[in-house]
Amino acid sequence: MRILFVAAPLIGHLYPMIPLAEALRGAGHQVMVASGGDAVTRPPAGFPVEDVAGPFNFGRIAIAAMLRHPRVMAKEIVGKAGTDAVGHIFGAVNEQLVEATAELIARWRPHVVVHEPLAAAGAVAAARHGVPAVLHGNTLFDDALLLGVTIAKMRPRVDVPASAAVLRISPDSLVPGASGQPMRPVGYGGGLSLPSSLREPGKRPRILVSHSTIAGPGSTAVLDRIVRLAPAVDADFVLLRAADRLSGRALPPNVRAIGWAPLPEALGMASAIVHHGGAGTIFAALAAAVPQLLAPGPGDRTHNGQLVAARGAGLAVATRKIDAPTLQRLVDDAGLRAAAAEVSAEIAAMPAPEEIAATVFATFG
C-alpha cells in the first residue's frame, strides 16, 4: 500500500509519528511524509518528504489568532484555554495546508492517510478524495476531540467523516478515558548519533535539560534558570540543543551545552530531565522511566504538567519557582522514580508500532 503521513509543519508534531512510519515501511509499504517548516528542513531519515506548507511562520499565524480572539488567547498564555485556543491557531495553520495536501493525494494516490490531531488538513484532504484517514495521537488530550476542535475552526467549514481508526500513545494511567487503539509511544531521535561522552553513566546523577522546538519569547527560559542554579545541585547538567544559544557564555563546571542529540538515547543514561512540558519529551521520559520536571506555561504545557504531577512521575513547577532543592529532589526522590518506572512498564505493555502495522493496517489492504 501507499501510505501518506501528514503532520503540522513543526518537528515536534512529526517525529512522534515516525516509528509507525518506519514499521509500515519495514512491512513493505510505500510511505511518504507531508509537512513543512522545520519538519522539512530536518526531515526523518529515509522517507520522501513533500512540503505542503510553503513559506511558513508559526509565530505570525499564532499572533494573528491572538489578535482575532484576545480573550481566548489571554487564557492560552497562562495555559488555561484548554483546546479552544489551539483550535483557533491550528485551524489557521491547516487552512494553509489543505490545498497542497489534496493535490498531493490526487497525484500520489495513497491508500491510507495517517495524520496527527493538529494536522486536520490530512483528514480534510483525504475526505475530499474518498481516502480512509487514520488519526495518530501525539498529545495528552483526547486526540479525537482535539481533531474535531481543529476542524471546527477551519474556514470554510467542512464535514469530515469519522476516522477509520484512532491510535493513541497515551497510557491509561496518565490520560484516563482517552479514546482509541493503544499504541506504544516510541522515541525518534531524528537519525542523530549520541555524543560518545553521553553513552556511559557519569560519576554523579545526570540531569538533561531540554526546551521547546518552537522558537519564541521565553522558549529557552528553562536553560537560563538551570545555568544559574546548577552550582548548588549535586548533579551534572547537559543542556540539549543549547550550544548555539549559549555560545561564548561561561558555564558552571557541572553544566555542558551541546547541540541536537537523540533524546531517547540520551535518556537511557540520565537520572532526570527538566523541560518545557511538550508531549513528545514527556512520552520519551516516561518510556525511559526517568523522573521529569516540567515548567507549565502556554499551550498544552500546563495541562501536561498537571497530568504528570498527578501521576507522581514528575514535578510541575513554574520556571521562576524552580530552585536548587527542587532539582535535588528530582534525582533523590524514590517515589518519583517508582512512579516513572510504573508508567514505563505500562508503556512497554502497549502494542508496538510493528504490531499495529500488522493488524490495524491490514484492514486497508
N, C-alpha and C positions, 0 to 999 in steps of 0.2 A: 504494500500500500504506500501511497504518498501521504505524508502527514505533515501539516504545517503548524508550527508553533508561533503564536503571536503574543508579544509582551509589550507593555508600555515602554516608551523609549528611555528606560532607566536600568542600569545594570543590576541594581538590587531586585528588580522585578523579573528579569530574565533568568539570572543564574539559578534560582531555586527550581526552575523547570528543566534544566539541562540533564540531571540524572535520568529522568524519564525519557528525554530525547535520546540519550545515549543507549538506554535499554532497548528502545524501539529500533534504533539503528543497528544495534547488536543482534536483534531478532530478524534482520534482513529488510527492514522497511526503509524507504527513502524519506529523509527528514530535512525540512528547510525551516529556517528561523526568519520571522518578520518582526522588526522592531525599529529602533532609531536611536539617536543620541549616543551616549557612551556605551549602550548595549551593542552598537555597531562599530564604534571605534575600538572597543575591547571585546571583540566577538568571541563566542565559545569556539574552542578548537575543533576543527574537523567538520563543521557544518556550513553549507551555503547560507549566507545571510542577506536578506533583502531589506533595504532602508525604505520603510513606508511612512516615515515621519517628515522627511525633508528637513529644511532648516528648522531647528527645534530649540526653544529656550524655555525650559520648565519654569524658571523664576518669573519670566514675563507672563506666562499663562496663569500662574498662581496669583500674581499681583492683580491681573485683570479680574480674576474671580473675586478677589477680596474687595475690589472697588465696586463690583456689582452687588455683592452680598456682605456688606460690612458687619452686620450683627452676627451672622454665622461665622465669619472669619475671626471676629474678636474672640469667640469661643474656641475656635480652632487653634489660635495662638497658645492658649493655655491647655490644649488637649481635651476640651470638653464639648466638642461639636459632634462626637460620635461619627456616623458615616455621612452626615449631611454635607459638611464642607468638602470632604474628599470626593463626594459625588459631583459637586459643582466643578472642582478643579479637574478631575479626570474625565468628567463628561466633556469638558472643553478640549482636553488632550485628545480624546478619542475622535472627536469631530474632525480633527486634523489627520487621523489615520484611516478613516473608513474607506475613502475612495481608492487610495493606493492599495489597501489590503484587498478590497473587492476586485481590483484589476489583477492583482497577483493570483487570486483564486481562479479567476477566469482564464488566466494564462497557464498556470501550472496544474490546475485541476486536481487538487488534493482530495483524497477520500475522506479525510477527517481533519478538522481544525481543532487544535488544542490551544486554549488561551487562559490567561490568569484573570482574576476578577476586575482588575483595573485596566485591562485591555479589552474592553467591551466591543471595540471595533472588530475583533475577531469573531465574536458571536453575531454581530450585525451583518458583517460581510458574508459569513458562512450561511446565514439565513437567506440572504439575498440570492444565493446560488444553490440553495437546497442541500447544503453540505452539513452533515452532523457536526455539532460542536461539543467538545469536552471541556469542562471547566476545571482547571488545575489550580487548586487553592495555594496561596502563599502568604496568608495573613493569620492573625489571631482573632479575627472577626468570623462570623458565619459568611463564608465566601459567596454562597449563592445570594444571600441578602445584599452583600456589597456589590455584586454584579448588577442586581436589579436596581439599586440606587443609582449606580453609574449610568446605566442605560436610560433611566428616567430623566436624567439631567441633560441628555444629549439633544441637540436640535439638528434637524427636525425630529419629532418624536417617532419612534419606530416600535413595532411589535415584534418581539423575538421569541421563538418557541423555547420551551424548557430545554436545558442542557441534556444532551444524550447521556452524559454521565458527569458526576461531580466527584472529584478526587480531593480529599482534604489531607493535609500533612500535620495538622494539629492533633496532639494526643488528647485522649478523652479527659484526663485528669487536669489538663491545662485549660482546655476550652470545652467544658461540659455541654453536651447537647448540640454541637455543631453538626450540620448535615453533610452527607457524602460518604463515599467509599474511602476508608482509611488507606493511606499510602505513606510509607516511611519517609520522613524528610532526610535527604542525603546531601551533605555539603558538596559544593562545587568550588574548586579553587582557581578557576579561570585558566587552567593549564599551566600555572606557575609552579616553580620549584621552591621548596622551603630552604632558606639560607642554612648552610651547614651548622652555623652556631646555634640554631634553634632546634636541631634534630635530636639533641640529647637534653636531659633534665639539667637544670642548673644546681648550684650549691645551695641556693635559697629558693623559696617559692617564687614562681614566675607569674606575673600578672600582665596579661595582654591588655592593651588599650586601643580601642577602635573608635571610629567616628563615621558619620553618615557619608554615603557615596554621593549624596545630593549636596552640591555646594550652596552656600548661602550664609547669611549673618548668623553667627553663633554655631556653625556646623562643626567647628573644631574646639569649642569651649572646653570640652572634657579634657582634651590633650593639655591645654594650658593649666587647668586645675591640677592635674596629676603631676605635672612638672614641678609645681610649687610645693605639693605635699609629699612627694616621693622621699626626700631625705629623712622624714620622720617615720617611715614604714620599713619594717624588716622584710623586704622583698625586692626583687628585681623587676623593673617595668620595661616592656617592649611596646613602643608606640607604632602601630601599623599605619601604613600609608601616610607617614609623617615626615619622611626625610626631606622633602621639598619644603613643606610648611615650616620646619624648624631649622632649615639650613643656616649655618653660621651662628646659631644660638648655643650658648654654653648650657649643657645639661648636667644634672647631678650625676655622680658616679654610678648610681643604680638605675639610670634611665638610658635607654637606647632607642633612637628613632630609625626606622627602616622604611623602605618603600612598599610597594604592593607585595603581598605574600599570601599563599593559600591558607585561609583561616582554618578550615577543618584540620589540616595537618599541624598547624601551629598550636591549636587547642590540645592536641594529643600530648604535648609536653608542658602544658600550662596548669597552674593551680587555680586560676580565676581569670575573669575578663571584666573589664569596665567598658561600657559602650553607650551609644545614644538611644538604644531601645528599638532598633529595627528588627523586623520579624526574622529576616534571614540569619542575623547574628544570634538571635535568641534560640532558634532551632538548632544551629550549629553547636552552641554551648550546651544545650540540653542533651543533644545526642552524644556529646563527649563527656557528659557527667561533670561539667565544670561549673561551679557557682558563678553567678554573674551579678554585677551591679549596673543597673540601668538608670539613666538620667531622664526622667519624664519630661515631656515637652510637647511641641506642636504635632499635629497629625495623629498617628496611632501610638505615639510613644508613651503617653500617659496610660492609655488603655492597656498596652502591652505590659508596662511595668506593674500595674495593679495585678494582672493575672499571674505573672511570675512570682511576685512577692506573696500573693495569696497561696500559691502552691508551695511556698517555702524554699524554692530552688534558687532564690536570689533576693537582692535588695533593690528597692526603688527609691532613689534619693536625688533630689534636685541638685544640679551641678554646683550651685553656690553653697550647698549644705554638705557636700562631700568633705569629710575630714580624715585625718590620719587614722583615728580609731576605727572608723567605718571601713577603711581599706584594710586595716589589720584584721578586722573581724571577717572580712571576705575570705581570707586564707586560713583563719583559725577556727571558724565556727563549724563544728562537726555536723550540726543539724542542717546547714545549707548543703554540705557535701552529700549527706544522706538523701535529702530530697532530690537533689540533682541526679544522683545515681538511680533513684526510683523512676524518675521520668525517663532517664536514658534506657533503662530496661524496658519500659513501656514502649518507647520508640523502636527499640530493637525487635520487639514482637509484632510490630505493624508489617503488613505485606510490603516487600521490597519493590522498587520500580520494575524490576525484571518480571516479578510475578504479575503485576498489573498489566505490563505489556503483553503477557501471555494469556491473560484472562479477559480483562475488560476490553482490550482492543481486538480480541478475536471475534467479538460480536460485529465488528465493522468490516470484516474481511470478505 
